[in-house]
Amino acid sequence: MFENAQQFIDYVTLRFGSKRTNQRNFKECMISLGNPQLDLKCFHVAGTNGKGSTTNYLRSVLQTAGYKVGSFTSPHLVVHNDRIRINDVNIPDEVLLTYANRFVEVWEKYDLSMFEIDALISFFYFLEEKVDFVIYEVGMGGRLDATNVIMPLVSMITNIGYDHMNFLGNTYEAIAIEKAGIIKRGIPLFTTENKEECLQVFQEKCEEYHSSFAVIRKPEAILNQGNYHYCYKQYRVRLNTCAPYQIKNSVLALTVLDYLKEMNVIQVTNEEMEKGLFLAMWKGRFELVSQNPNIILDGAHNEEGVQALIEGVENLKKPIVIIFTALKDKEYRKMIESLNSVTKNLILTEFDFYRSASLEELGKGFDLLGIQKYQDAIKYAEKIVGNGTIIITGSLYFISDVRAYLKGE
């Protein structure tokens, strides 16, 4: 029995990444509990990048329309509890503790990982709190992910990129096959991916399962006073961001919600749709956390994510100073090369995490400034940036630490 929530979090964190699940144990566990997840009205979001932002756009619109909305995302940015939220409010410590003590014997019996334990808790929490809808973000891949035990109203795949290749494969097609594992019989799939080899995988899977398949194209958008604007169907969208990659994520959410509106699954007015998209703010994605100088946190952690980040650099005040670190199992050399092409001030650093790359590993073969402590790197950047912009990026785990440091938490 856990005495407090932190004791549970410390315990469950030890099970982080403990195994690559084959789902067998988790499926058997859920069957033993009566498959509570099947009683939830769910949305399922997979993809290499943009899952969290798409989830947040969906959540914001539904909440604006008056629905009670659960969301399940990972990794956490501030505290472990923010993985499980209702109407963007974290599961409270005392509630998390109650579920932890209620199910500890169950997950010990089935040897569940941290992610599976979080998913199990979320199923019962959302059911017992009587939420209207839940958005589940895939943790990794899709086919073998713990979230793949749900039966969603719709499935979404944001994009396919090179990430987690030691688990998912080293070609776009192989990764697409893993992501396509979330496709369910008769459940429509929506995607903003445009690579033909990936779309072929999705098309074949949807045909096999008699599921409709829609490819959503990015609309033309205009940046005006720090906000992107675009028109889509009957909607006039204004996004509260100058990050161009959020155009795709928002239009994916918009298309799915518009489809469910046409199917009379949800009741949302055009005004609520537009307002919800504008109100959506996702921490750690092109997030302005400080001014004078401007400091932006972005969770880009693979080459595709970095390229998406770079698209938004031209909209920022110059000069640009970038502080970068990464996990050692990522292709950080390609990320460094890309970032180095857009700034003369790229600073490498490191942070305290068991998977983080060392400064020596990051800097090998590059003639770049390295500052071991990220706190010192930020102080140095503030001295040289003038009226420009500091971008801090490379890992969601890293920017979680940085965000807490900058906000004094």
Secondary structure, 3 states (H helix, E strand, C coil): CCCCHHHHHHHHHCCCCCCCCCCHHHHHHHHHCCCHHHHCCEEEEECCCCHHHHHHHHHHHHHHCCCCEEEECCCCCCCHHHHEEECCEECCHHHHHHHHHHHHHHHHHHCCCHHHHHHHHHHHHHHHCCCCEEEEECCCCCCCCHHHHCCEEEEEECCCCCCCHHHHCCCHHHHHHHHHHHCCCCCCEEECCCCHHHHHHHHHHHHHCCCCEEECCCCCCEEECCEEEEEECCEEEEECCCCCHHHHHHHHHHHHHHHHHHCCCCCCCHHHHHHHHHHCCCCCCCEEEECCCEEEEECCCCHHHHHHHHHCHHHCCCCEEEEECCECCCCHHHHHHHHHCCCCEEEEEECCCCCECCHHHHHCCCCCEEEEEHHHHHHHHHHHCCCCEEEEECCHHHHHHHHHHHCCC
